[in-house]
Amino acid sequence: MDDDDITQITEALRQTVEADPAAARKAITEFGWLELLDDQEQIAVSTLLPIWGRSLAQGSLLDPILVRAGGVADPTGLRVVLPALGSTRAPGRLVGDRVEIDGVLATGYGPILVLMATDGGLTLALCDDPGVVAGDPLDPSAGWARLTGSPAVLEKRTPTGIDPDVAWSAMLAAGRRALAYELIGVSEKMLEMTVEHVASRHQFGRALGSFQAVKHQLADVKLWTTVARLAADAAWEDGGEVSAALAKAAAVRASAAARRSCQQLLGGMGFTWEHDFHRYLRRALTLEPMLGGGPGLHRELGAALRSGAVSHDLIAL
């Protein structure tokens, strides 16, 4: 696809999502986004996920991204159990014919796919619908719930052409790239609403945005959102774990800078229930620790640096 095609797809997806963020998942399915994900993963993820974050669309897109990255056959309708927040360890452990789970799951209906630890390593298991209905109290619209329990294993799933250890690495990288783009969308929207606020509010006869201290804070947020987008785009070049971790780390840094600085600059409005800022703050706090938060990602990147897996020039966070 050329740039014009990508621009047209992006605009069509934006209109589709913004028309009704609460029903956006059904709308993008009818649009053909899943087919685009099969054929052009980079375009599908890099165009839609920032829009998803900016619009605070309900639900998550991680499930189809993860199952396709892992080479899971017949992925339709599967929900993937993610590790507990801030962790990347397998969320399940095989005990007899059941799997003990401590993780995070997208709310909804249908069977679940669990990465579980066994004596022989890692295995993907298909389990019954756990019937989770309670969502994340921090951001109910994000569509996530804490999942604990011991469902029965219906069958073990073997990824196509690769072993589960490698499959999970691919799934983790794909999920981190997707989360990075979604966090970028959230951060950019927080920055936009803050710029609009400081341009329209006055103090001592001057627009708030004209004060140097305000400019510096906004510039810092703009810098980190730009760095995050560059890192996310660059992560497709090798499709590896380290570049995906770097992209997610940069996106977490950007969203953290946005929620701190923007809430301060919005003043009292940034703490009110009526202003939309709190909704973006909640979404950022929900997404940041998924598949590894800032401290864990930095430890991973530091270990990769020490081992010589990457050069010093790549990691600048």
C-alpha positions as CSV (number, residue, x, y, z in Angstrom):
1,M,0.0,0.0,0.0
2,D,1.2,3.5,-0.7
3,D,0.8,6.5,1.6
4,D,-2.5,7.6,0.1
5,D,-4.0,4.2,0.7
6,I,-2.9,4.3,4.3
7,T,-4.2,7.8,4.8
8,Q,-7.6,6.7,3.4
9,I,-7.7,3.6,5.6
10,T,-6.8,5.7,8.7
11,E,-9.5,8.2,8.0
12,A,-12.1,5.5,7.4
13,L,-11.2,3.8,10.6
14,R,-11.3,7.1,12.5
15,Q,-14.8,7.8,11.3
16,T,-15.9,4.3,12.0
17,V,-14.6,4.3,15.6
18,E,-15.7,7.9,16.5
19,A,-19.2,7.3,15.2
20,D,-19.9,5.1,18.2
21,P,-16.9,4.2,20.4
22,A,-19.1,1.9,22.5
23,A,-19.9,-0.3,19.5
24,A,-16.5,0.1,17.7
25,R,-15.4,-3.5,17.9
26,K,-18.4,-4.7,15.9
27,A,-18.0,-1.8,13.5
28,I,-14.3,-2.4,12.7
29,T,-15.1,-6.1,12.2
30,E,-17.6,-5.2,9.6
31,F,-15.1,-2.8,8.1
32,G,-12.7,-5.7,7.5
33,W,-10.0,-4.8,10.0
34,L,-9.4,-8.4,11.0
35,E,-8.7,-9.3,7.3
36,L,-6.3,-6.3,7.2
37,L,-4.6,-7.6,10.3
38,D,-4.1,-10.9,8.5
39,D,-2.6,-9.3,5.4
40,Q,-0.9,-6.1,6.6
41,E,-0.3,-6.3,10.4
42,Q,1.8,-3.2,10.6
43,I,-0.8,-1.0,8.8
44,A,-3.7,-2.6,10.7
45,V,-2.1,-1.9,14.1
46,S,-0.4,1.4,13.5
47,T,-3.5,3.0,12.0
48,L,-6.3,1.7,14.3
49,L,-4.7,1.5,17.8
50,P,-3.9,5.2,18.2
51,I,-7.5,6.0,17.1
52,W,-8.7,3.4,19.7
53,G,-6.7,5.2,22.4
54,R,-7.8,8.7,21.3
55,S,-11.5,7.7,21.2
56,L,-11.4,5.6,24.4
57,A,-13.2,2.9,22.4
58,Q,-14.7,0.2,24.6
59,G,-13.0,-3.1,24.8
60,S,-9.6,-4.3,23.7
61,L,-8.1,-5.3,20.4
62,L,-5.3,-7.4,21.9
63,D,-6.9,-10.8,21.6
64,P,-6.9,-11.0,17.7
65,I,-3.5,-9.5,17.6
66,L,-2.0,-12.0,20.1
67,V,-3.6,-15.2,18.7
68,R,-2.5,-14.3,15.2
69,A,1.1,-13.5,16.3
70,G,1.3,-16.8,18.1
71,G,0.2,-18.9,15.1
72,V,-2.9,-20.2,16.9
73,A,-5.2,-22.1,14.6
74,D,-8.9,-21.1,14.4
75,P,-8.4,-17.9,16.4
76,T,-11.9,-16.5,16.0
77,G,-13.6,-15.6,19.3
78,L,-10.6,-16.7,21.5
79,R,-9.7,-14.5,24.5
80,V,-6.1,-14.6,25.7
81,V,-5.4,-14.5,29.4
82,L,-2.7,-12.0,30.0
83,P,-0.1,-12.2,32.8
84,A,-0.9,-10.3,36.0
85,L,-0.4,-6.6,35.7
86,G,3.2,-5.6,35.6
87,S,4.3,-9.2,34.9
88,T,5.2,-11.2,31.8
89,R,5.2,-14.6,33.4
90,A,2.8,-17.4,32.2
91,P,-0.5,-16.6,33.9
92,G,-1.4,-20.3,34.2
93,R,0.1,-23.4,35.9
94,L,-1.0,-27.0,35.0
95,V,-2.2,-29.0,37.9
96,G,-3.7,-32.3,36.9
97,D,-6.3,-31.7,34.2
98,R,-6.9,-28.1,35.4
99,V,-4.9,-24.9,35.0
100,E,-4.5,-22.5,38.0
101,I,-4.8,-19.0,36.6
102,D,-3.8,-15.6,38.0
103,G,-4.0,-13.1,35.2
104,V,-6.1,-10.5,33.3
105,L,-8.8,-11.2,30.8
106,A,-10.9,-9.2,28.4
107,T,-14.5,-9.3,29.5
108,G,-16.9,-11.1,27.2
109,Y,-18.0,-14.6,26.3
110,G,-16.3,-17.6,24.7
111,P,-13.4,-19.9,25.4
112,I,-10.1,-18.6,26.7
113,L,-6.5,-19.3,25.7
114,V,-4.0,-19.6,28.5
115,L,-0.3,-19.8,28.5
116,M,0.5,-22.3,31.2
117,A,3.7,-23.5,32.8
118,T,4.3,-27.3,32.8
119,D,7.2,-29.6,33.7
120,G,8.2,-29.5,30.0
121,G,8.1,-25.8,29.6
122,L,5.2,-23.7,28.3
123,T,2.0,-24.8,26.7
124,L,-1.0,-23.0,25.3
125,A,-4.3,-24.4,26.6
126,L,-7.9,-23.9,25.6
127,C,-10.2,-23.6,28.6
128,D,-13.9,-23.1,29.3
129,D,-15.5,-19.7,29.5
130,P,-14.8,-18.6,33.1
131,G,-17.9,-16.5,33.2
132,V,-16.1,-13.3,34.3
133,V,-18.4,-10.4,34.5
134,A,-16.7,-7.9,36.8
135,G,-14.5,-5.5,35.0
136,D,-11.7,-3.2,35.9
137,P,-13.0,-0.7,38.5
138,L,-10.3,1.8,37.4
139,D,-11.6,2.0,33.8
140,P,-14.7,-0.2,33.2
141,S,-14.9,0.9,29.6
142,A,-11.5,-0.7,28.8
143,G,-13.0,-4.1,29.2
144,W,-10.5,-5.9,31.5
145,A,-11.0,-8.1,34.5
146,R,-8.8,-9.8,37.0
147,L,-9.1,-13.6,36.5
148,T,-8.3,-16.2,39.1
149,G,-9.5,-19.8,39.3
150,S,-8.8,-23.4,38.1
151,P,-10.8,-24.1,34.9
152,A,-10.6,-27.5,33.2
153,V,-8.3,-27.8,30.2
154,L,-10.4,-28.6,27.1
155,E,-7.4,-29.1,24.8
156,K,-3.8,-28.1,24.3
157,R,-3.2,-25.8,21.4
158,T,0.0,-26.2,19.4
159,P,1.0,-23.0,17.5
160,T,1.5,-23.5,13.8
161,G,5.1,-24.2,12.9
162,I,6.7,-23.0,16.2
163,D,7.0,-24.1,19.8
164,P,5.0,-22.4,22.5
165,D,8.1,-20.7,24.0
166,V,8.8,-18.9,20.7
167,A,5.1,-18.4,20.2
168,W,4.8,-16.5,23.5
169,S,7.7,-14.3,22.6
170,A,6.0,-13.4,19.4
171,M,2.7,-12.8,21.1
172,L,4.4,-10.6,23.8
173,A,6.1,-8.5,21.2
174,A,3.0,-8.0,19.1
175,G,1.0,-7.1,22.2
176,R,3.5,-4.6,23.4
177,R,3.6,-2.9,20.0
178,A,-0.2,-2.6,20.0
179,L,-0.3,-1.3,23.6
180,A,2.4,1.3,22.6
181,Y,0.2,2.7,19.8
182,E,-2.9,2.8,22.0
183,L,-1.0,4.6,24.8
184,I,0.3,7.0,22.2
185,G,-3.2,7.9,21.2
186,V,-4.2,8.4,24.8
187,S,-1.2,10.6,25.4
188,E,-1.8,12.7,22.3
189,K,-5.4,13.4,23.3
190,M,-4.4,14.4,26.8
191,L,-1.9,16.8,25.3
192,E,-4.4,18.3,22.8
193,M,-7.1,18.9,25.5
194,T,-4.5,20.6,27.7
195,V,-3.2,22.8,24.9
196,E,-6.7,23.9,24.2
197,H,-7.2,24.7,27.9
198,V,-4.1,26.8,28.4
199,A,-4.8,28.7,25.2
200,S,-8.3,29.7,26.3
201,R,-7.6,30.5,30.0
202,H,-5.9,33.7,31.2
203,Q,-4.0,34.7,34.2
204,F,-2.5,38.2,35.0
205,G,-3.9,39.3,31.6
206,R,-2.0,36.6,29.7
207,A,-3.0,33.3,28.2
208,L,-1.7,30.4,30.4
209,G,0.0,28.9,27.4
210,S,2.2,32.0,27.0
211,F,4.1,31.3,30.3
212,Q,7.5,29.7,29.8
213,A,7.0,27.1,32.6
214,V,3.8,25.9,30.9
215,K,5.5,25.8,27.5
216,H,8.3,23.7,28.9
217,Q,5.9,21.1,30.4
218,L,3.9,20.8,27.2
219,A,7.1,20.6,25.2
220,D,8.2,17.7,27.4
221,V,5.0,15.8,26.8
222,K,5.2,16.5,23.0
223,L,8.8,15.3,23.0
224,W,8.0,11.9,24.7
225,T,4.9,11.3,22.5
226,T,7.1,11.9,19.4
227,V,9.8,9.6,20.8
228,A,7.2,6.9,21.5
229,R,5.7,7.0,18.0
230,L,9.2,6.8,16.4
231,A,10.0,3.8,18.7
232,A,6.7,2.1,17.8
233,D,7.2,2.6,14.1
234,A,10.8,1.4,14.3
235,A,9.8,-1.7,16.2
236,W,8.4,-3.2,13.0
237,E,11.8,-3.3,11.3
238,D,13.0,-6.5,13.1
239,G,9.8,-7.4,14.8
240,G,11.8,-8.5,17.8
241,E,11.3,-8.6,21.6
242,V,13.8,-5.9,22.4
243,S,12.4,-3.3,20.0
244,A,8.9,-4.0,21.1
245,A,9.9,-3.6,24.8
246,L,11.6,-0.4,23.9
247,A,8.4,0.9,22.1
248,K,6.3,0.0,25.1
249,A,8.7,1.6,27.5
250,A,8.7,4.8,25.5
251,A,4.9,4.8,25.3
252,V,4.7,4.4,29.1
253,R,7.1,7.2,29.6
254,A,5.0,9.4,27.3
255,S,1.7,8.6,29.0
256,A,3.2,9.1,32.4
257,A,4.5,12.5,31.4
258,A,1.2,13.4,29.9
259,R,-1.0,12.5,32.8
260,R,1.3,14.2,35.3
261,S,1.9,17.5,33.4
262,C,-1.5,17.7,31.8
263,Q,-3.4,17.2,35.1
264,Q,-1.3,19.9,36.7
265,L,-1.9,22.4,33.9
266,L,-5.6,21.7,33.8
267,G,-5.7,22.8,37.4
268,G,-9.0,22.1,39.2
269,M,-10.6,20.9,36.0
270,G,-8.2,18.1,35.8
271,F,-9.7,16.6,39.0
272,T,-13.4,17.0,38.2
273,W,-15.7,14.2,37.2
274,E,-17.3,16.4,34.5
275,H,-14.1,17.0,32.5
276,D,-13.0,14.1,30.1
277,F,-9.4,14.2,31.3
278,H,-10.0,11.6,34.1
279,R,-11.3,9.1,31.6
280,Y,-7.9,9.3,29.7
281,L,-6.0,9.2,32.9
282,R,-7.8,6.0,33.9
283,R,-7.2,4.4,30.5
284,A,-3.5,5.2,30.7
285,L,-3.2,3.8,34.2
286,T,-4.9,0.6,33.0
287,L,-2.7,0.1,29.9
288,E,0.7,1.1,31.3
289,P,1.3,-2.1,33.4
290,M,-0.1,-4.6,30.9
291,L,2.5,-7.0,29.5
292,G,5.1,-5.3,31.7
293,G,5.2,-1.8,33.1
294,G,8.0,0.8,33.1
295,P,10.3,-0.7,35.8
296,G,10.0,-4.2,34.4
297,L,10.6,-3.1,30.8
298,H,13.7,-1.1,31.9
299,R,15.1,-4.2,33.6
300,E,14.5,-6.3,30.4
301,L,16.3,-3.6,28.3
302,G,19.1,-3.4,30.8
303,A,19.6,-7.2,30.7
304,A,19.6,-7.1,26.9
305,L,22.2,-4.4,27.0
306,R,24.4,-6.2,29.4
307,S,24.2,-9.4,27.4
308,G,25.2,-7.7,24.2
309,A,21.9,-8.5,22.5
310,V,21.6,-4.8,21.6
311,S,23.9,-1.9,21.3
312,H,24.2,1.1,23.5
313,D,22.9,3.3,20.7
314,L,19.5,1.5,20.6
315,I,18.6,2.0,24.2
316,A,18.4,5.6,25.3
317,L,15.6,5.5,27.9
